[in-house]
Amino acid sequence: MKLGASSTVVIFIKSSCCISHTIETLIRSFGTNPIVYELDTHSNGKQMEKALIELGYQPSVPAIFIGKELVGGANEIMSLNVSGKLKQMLIRANAIWV
């Protein structure tokens, strides 16, 4: 949770996960500059993944924090985007300025 609160947008992914990269690309398409942690290449990646699983994320990636809040994974982000709420959430978190 501490890492998730370290920036306006934080994304936990695995380098081999195409869904993770799709979500990262979607979030960047709004003009954000998220902090991205690749769990399979980070020195503390296994510990981070364990913490995400303990928070209820299985599979553990992607996991997205916006405005210091754990928003969820791919399904939640895609639902927010389709409903038009993702952009508003990014604006409220000061991750983008429009």
BELVENCOR-V305426 format. One record per helix or strand of 3 or more residues. SS is the DSSP state (hx for helix, st for strand). FROM is the first residue (numbers start at 1). LEN is the number of residues. If there is no record, write none. Layout:
# BELVENCOR-V305426
((SS | FROM | LEN) (SS | FROM | LEN))
This chain:
# BELVENCOR-V305426
((st | 9 | 5) (hx | 18 | 11) (st | 35 | 4) (hx | 45 | 10) (st | 63 | 4) (st | 69 | 4) (hx | 74 | 9) (hx | 85 | 8))
